[in-house]
Amino acid sequence: MTANTFKITFNGQTKEYDHKIKILDLIKGDRHQYINASVNNRLRELNYEIFYDCEVELFTKKDYLAIKTYETTLRYIIAMACSIAFPEYRIKFSYNISRSIFISFLGDAKSFTSDDLDLLNKTIKEIINKDYPLVRKIYSNEEAEKIYRERGFLDKIEILKYRPEKTVHFYECNGYLNYMYGHMVPSTGHISDYKLRIFGKGILVQYPRSEEGGKIPPFEDAPVYGKTLKESYLWAKLVKSDSIASINKHVEKDGAIDFINLCEQHHNNMLAELGNKIKTNSDEIKLICIAGPSSSGKTTFANRLRIELLSIGIKTTRISIDDYYIDKDKTPLGDDGKPDLECLEALDIELFNKNMLDLINGKQITLPHFDFQLGKRVPGRTIKLDEDEIIIIEGIHALNEKLTSLIAKHQKFKIFIAPQAQINIDNHTPISLTDLRLLRRIVRDYQFRNSSAEETMEMWPSVRKGEFKWIYKTQENADFVFNSLLPYEMCVMKIYAMPLLKKIDDNSPHFPLANRLIKFLKFFVDLDSKWVPCNSILREFIGNSCFKDV
């Protein structure tokens, strides 16, 4: 190999080149099935030019690292289509039920009709079928502001001042200019699958998911979840915290103390509302069940609820579902051949049901305690409930009817908890609800388990798989949904998470995800954690919670 040549390993073969070559030009046959690629573990667009020794791996809709690029480009194409079909409308994207994107029409836009939907669909398909190139163009921030102002994208101007970079990477497509804060496919023909449906006053967009093997999942209506997202959006609009720029302005203008307490008061208000709901039926309710996905803040919430109920004269006792694990050597194995502690069968359901029923019926029992060092249960505390005492349980299976099948439904009050974020970088770029929880998990695992960000990312797909299998299907059965989002938390989390993410070497397989998290986290201004209350849900992740030893 000469000094001016380099080698590329691709599809099991290594070839030598003496000139730059695009990833796209390495592909033989149908290029449109591919979305992006990894070059020495760096996520790259297919138009990226290679000029050094490397290994290249192509990604399709079946790959987790490709779906974000697919979804980002789909939003671009839809925004472009709307600008053609309905130039008088301004649109906003947000994440919604059934793993989809919701398009809302801002201002005085009328409700969408089936004719409008047909026109939009026709325009999108025309853009895709013509396979227009998506060309990246670099403009200075000053030039970008002028472009945004000419097109009425005032929301995009707001975030420019928080960009550490001095330039903006626009994408031009047949004369249309926009920027979606993410990688794009090389041409519109790579986006083949999507579904549109009128949903309320807007449009729901479904797209392929990697967890579904690159297929669009069946539509599942979720009125309880949808109502929670709407309430989250309306409150965010009310207090002006629905975008990164508006959150930053709160910190800069109102100061840390006011903004933190504003957000914490919203949690207090929800807890008060929840407490009153339970009190209304406290003569019947014997079991409060709390479930939610990873890093929702279940433990702190359970303690906050316990105190809220105490303040209105309701006594509770917490029982850990984890103490009902069966012996480790009998735990069912997962697909990876390791004990699957997240499956329902890892718990002694029969014993749990019997113990809960006996307690509710006034019997004294000795609870089990699972010794994780021994890998088996040992005798725990002996308890007997007072006549008006309520049991609180929390865990991923808490809302599963099989876990509490012996308890009458009217004796159970089910609570689903998750951070239901409705925060955007700008109107065309929503922040992922899942990314927020992942950041919480990365920080918590480092603080309390001495785990690196890479270790947390390594097991995150397994966590997500368990959530889809065991948790999300039960949320519609909830009597109350608690939104554990704190709009100020990203400003605090940034200080803890950034150093952990930046430690990840660019040769790591987790670098693409870390880089994506850094890209949106960097827009938030810093907020010192010293003013975060000791009973805040955020303390469960950053430390110094007053409930640590409770």
N, C-alpha and C positions, 0 to 999 in steps of 0.2 A: 504493500500500500504506500503510495507516494504522499508527500506532505500536503497535497491539495485534494486528497480523496478521503472519503469516510465510508463507514459500513452501516447499513440498516438491516436489522433482523426483523422480518415481517412474515407472518404466516409460516413460521418454522424454517424459513430460508434466510440466509444472509447474503446481501448483495452489496457491491462496492459502487460508489457514485463519485463523480468528479464535478458535480454542479448541484446547486440547491434544487430540492424537489418537494412539491406539495404532497401532503399525506394523501389527498384526493387522487393524485396521479399514480399512487402505488396500487390503487384498487383496480382490479380487473372485473369486468361484468357490471352488474347493477350497483351503482354507487348510492342510489337513493335509500337503500336499506340501512345505511350507516349514518350515525348522528354526530359522533365525535370520536376522539381517540386518546390513548395514553401514550406519551413519548417519554420514556425513562420515568414513568410514574407521574409525569406532569400532564394534566388534562389539557388537551389542545383542540382547537377547531380543525376541521378537515382542510381548511385553506392554509394551515400553518406550513411554513417552508422549513424543511430539515436541512441542516448543513453540518452535522456532527454525528459521531458514532452513537447509535441508540437502538433501543427495542421499541417497536410500535405494536399497539394492540387496539383493534377497532371495537367500537361499542355500538350496539343496536338498541331498539326500544326495550329489549329484555334486560338491559343493564342499568343498575341503579345510577351510575355516574352519567348516563346518557339522558335520562328522563328530564332532568332539570334543563338541559339544553333544548330538548324537544318542547317542553312546556314554555320556556322563554320565547322561543321562535314562534310558537303558536300564538302567544299573546301579541307579538309584534304583527303577525299577519292579520289577526282580528282587528287590532287597532288601525292598521292600514286599510282594511276593508271598510271599517266604520267611517273612516275619513273620506272614503269614496262614496259609499252608499248614503251616509247620513252626516254630511259635513257640519250640520248645525248642532250635532250632539257632542257633548264631552262625556267620556266614559271613565269608569274606574273599575279596576280588577281587584277581587279579593278571593281568598280561599273559602270554600263552602262545603256543604254536605256532600256525601258520596264521593269524596276525594276529587272534587271538581273545582273549577274556577267560576266565580259569579261576575257577570258584567252588569254594573248598575249605570244608569244614565243620569248625569248630574244636571242641576239647574231645573229648568221648567220642561224637561223632556217628557213627552207623553208616554203612556204605557205602550209597550211593544205589542204588535199584532202578529198574527201568523203570516200575513203578507210581508211585514217587515223582516220576520225571521227568514222567509224564503229568499228575499232580496239579499240579506246579509250572507246567507249560506251560498247563494249563487256567486256573490262577489269573492268570498273566500276561496271557493273552488276554482274560480278563474285565475286568481293569483297563484294558487298551487299548481294548476295545470300548465301555466305558462312558464313555470320553473325559473322565475326571475332570480338572477344572482343577488346575493346579499353581500354588499361590499362595505368593508369597514373603512371609515374615514375618521381622521383625527382632527379635532378642532380645539382651539384654546378655550378656556372657560368663558372668556369675553365673547368669542364667536358663538359659543354654545348658547349663552344667554340671549344673544340676538336672534338666533334660530328659534329658540323656545318662545320668545316674545312674539315673533312673527306668526307662530302657529298657535298661539294662545295657551301654551303649556306653562302657565305661571307656577304651577306646583313643582315643576322640574327646576325652575329657577331657584326656588326656596332652598333646595338641598345642595345647590352648587357651592354655597359658602362653607359647607362642612366637608367638602371633598379635599383631602390632603393633596391630591394630584392637581396639576395645572392644566390638564387637557381632558377632553371627553372623547370616547370612542363611539361615534355614531355608526349606524348602519344605514346604507342607502339602498333602496329597492324600487327600481323603476320611478325614480324621482321622489319617493317618500323617504323622509329622514326621521329616525327615532333611536332611542337608546334604552335598553331594558336591563342594564346592569348584570349581564350574564353572557356566556358564550352563545353563539348562533350556528346554525347549519349553513353550508355554503350557498344553498339556493332553496327556493320555496318548495320545490318538488320533493324534498326530503320529509316534509310534513304531510302524511297521507291519512292518518286516522284521527278523527275527532267527532263529537256529537254535540249538537246544539238543541236546547229545549227552552221554551218560555217557562220562567219560574218566578212567580210573583210579578213584580214590576221590572224584572230584568231578564237576563238570559244565563242559563247554566251551561258550562262548557265541560264536557268530559273528554279525557285524553288517555292514552295508554299508560299503564303503570308497570314498573319492573316487577313488583310483587305479584302481579297477575300474568307474568310471562310475556309482557309487552302488549297485552290486550287491554281493551277498555273494560273496566269492571261493570257488572250490571248496576243499573241505577237503583239506589235504595233511598227512599224518602226517609228523612229523620227530623220530624217536626220539633222534637224537644231540643235536639242539637242546633237546628236552624234558628229556633227562637233565642237560644243563648247567644249565638253569633250576632243576631240582630241587636239584642240588648247590649252586647259588648260594643258594637259599632255606634249605637245611639249614645251611649255614655261617653265613648271616646270623642264623638263629635261635640257633645255637650261641654266637656271640659277641655276641648282642643288638645287631644293627645292621640289623634288617629294617623299621624305621620311622624317620621323621625325629626323633621324640621320643627314641627309644633312641640314635640317633647323637649327638644333642645332649647327652644325659646322659653319654655316653662322654667328650666333649670337656670338659664341665663337671666331671665327677667324677674321671676318670682323667688328664685333661690332654692336651695336644696330642701330646707325645712318645710316650706309651704307645699312644695310639689310632692315630697315623700308623704306628708301627712294627708294630703288630698287623696292620694292613691290608697293609703292604708285605711282612711275613713270609708272608702267605698267597700272594702272588705268588711269593716265593722258593720256597715249598713246591711250588707248581705247576710252576715251572721245574725243580726238582730231579726231580720225578716225570717230567716230559717228557724231561729229559736221560737218565734211566735207561731209558726206553722206547726212545729212539734208540740208546743204547749197546748194548742187547740185540741189535739188528739192524744194528749199524754196519758189519758186513762186507758187507751187501747195500745199505744205503741210500747213494745217491749224490747225491740231490737233495732238499732240504727246501723245501717250498712253503708260503708263508704268505700268507693272504688274509683279508680282513675288510672291513666297510663303513667309510665315511669316519669319521675321528677315533676309530678303535679303538686306536690306539697301536702300529701295525704296525712303524714304524721303530725305536722304542725297544725293543720286544719282540725284534726281530731281533737287535739288538746285545746285549741281555741273554741271549738264547739262545746267541749266539756265545760269550759269556764262560762261560756255564754248561757248554757242551760242551768248551771249552778246559780247564776245571777237572777234567774227567774224561778228559782225554787225547785229545779229538777235535778235529782242526783243521778249520776251515771257511773258505770265501771267499764273500763276498757279491757278487752280480751284480744290477745294476739292470735291471728289465724296461723301465723308461722309456727306456733307451738303444736300444731296438729299435723306437721309433716310426718309421713311414715318413715320408718328407719331407712337410712341412706342406701343400704344395700338392696332395698326392695323398691326404690324409686324407679319409675318407668324411664327408659332411655329415650333421648331425643334423636333426631335425624343424624346428629353428629356422633352418636354413640355414647354421649355423656349423660349423667342423670339430669332429667328435665324437671327442675324445681318449679317451673312456671305452669306446668299442666295441672289440671284439677285433680287428676288421679294421684298426684304426689301428696295429697292431703288425706287424712283419715276422715272422710266425709261422714261416715256412720257415727263415729265417736263425737264429732263436732255437733251434729244434729242432736244427739242424745244429751250432751252436756248443756246445750243452749235450752232445750226443752225442759230439762230438769231444773235449771236455774229459774226459768220463767215460771215454773210451777211451784217455786218456793223451796226446792230441795237444796241441801248443802252438798257441794261436790268438791273434789280435789281436781283442779285443772292440771293438764299435762304441761311440761316445759320441755321444749326441744333443745337439747344440748348439741350445738353445732360441732363442737370438738369431738364428742363421742359419736355423733351421727345418728342419735336416736333420742326417743323421748324418755324423760325421767319425771317423777312426781313434782308438781308445782304447788302453788298456793291453794289453800282451801277457802272457799268463799260461799256465802249465802246472801242473796239479794234482799234488800228491804222491799217492802210491798210495792212501793212506787218507783223503784230504781230501774233504770234503763241500761241495757248493754250496748256498748259501742264496739263495732268491729270494723277494721279497715284492711284492704288488700285487693289484689287484682281480681279475685273471684268473689268479692263480697256481694256483688249484685246478682251473681249466678244463683238461680232458684234451686239448683241441685245441692248447693252448699247448705241451704237452710230450708230444705223441703218439708221438714216436720213442723216448721213454724208457720202459723196461719198468716196469710198475706196482709190482713188488716193489722197485724201486730208488728209489721216491719215498715220502716221508713228508709227508703233508699236514696242515697246521695251520690251523684257523679261529680268528680272534681277534675278540672284540667285548666291550663292557661289558654283561654280562648282569645288569642291575639287578633286584633283587627288593625294592624299597623302597617303602613306602606312607606317605602322609600319615596315614591311619588305615585300618582294615580294609576300608572301602568305597571307598577312593580310592588306587589305585596310581599310581606315577610312571612316565611313559612312558620306555621304553628309548631311543627316538629323541630325545626332548628332551635327555637327558643328552649324547648325542653332538653335538647341535646346539650346546649350550652350550660344549663343548670346541672345536668348530670356530670359533665366534664369537670366543672368546678367542684361539685360535691365529692366526686370520687377522688379528686386530688387532695382535697382538704381533709377528708376523713378516712380514706382507704389508701392514700399515698399511691394512687394509680395515675399513670400518665394519660394525657389526652388520647394518645394512640391506643392504649389499652381499652379505654371507654369506647372509642370509635370501632374497635375490632368487634366488640360484642353488641354494638348498637343494632345491627341488622337482625340479630336473634331476638333482642328486646322488642323491636318493631313487629317481628313476626308473631311473637306471643301476644302483643297488643291487639293485632288484627284478629287473632284466633279467639282470645278470651275476653277482651275488654269492650271493644267498640260495639259489639253486638248487644251488649247489656245496657248501654247508656240510655236507650229510649225507654227503659223501664224505670228510670229514676223519677222520684217524687220531687227532687230539687237538684238543679245543676249549679255548682259553685264555680265561678270563674276565678281561678287563682292568679290570673295575670296581674302584675303590678307594672303599669306603664313606665315607671322610672327605672325598673330593674336592669334594663340593658345598659344604662349609663353606669350603674354600679358593677354589673357583671363584666363589662368591658375591661375594667381594671384587673379583675381576677383571671379572665379567660385569655386575653391577648397574649400574655407571656407564655401560657401553656400551648397555645396554638402555634406561636412563632417558633417554638422549640422543635416542631416537627420538620425533619429534614425534607428537602424537595425530592429526595429519592424514595421517600416513604410511600407506600400504597395509599396512605391516608392523607397525603399532602393535598390532593384535589379538594377533598371535603374541608380540610382546615383552611385552605385558601378561600373557599367560598364563604365560610363563616366570617373570616377576617374582613372580606370585602364589604359586608353590610354592617358589621360591628364597628368598623372604623368611623362611620358617620356619626355615631353617638358621642356627645360630649361626656367628659368624665364627671362622675358624681361620687364624692367620698361616702363610704359606708358608715361613718361614725354616727350619722343621724338615723340610720335604719333601726326601728324599734326592735327590742330583744325578742318580742313575740311575733315578729313578721314572718310570713311564709318564706321570704327571701333568706332569712337567717338559717333555715334548714340546709341551704346550699353553701352560703359563704361563711357560716360559723357564728359562734357566740349567741346561740339561741338559748333563751331561758328554759326551754323545754328539753334541753339536751339529755338530762338525767331523769326525766319524768317517765 
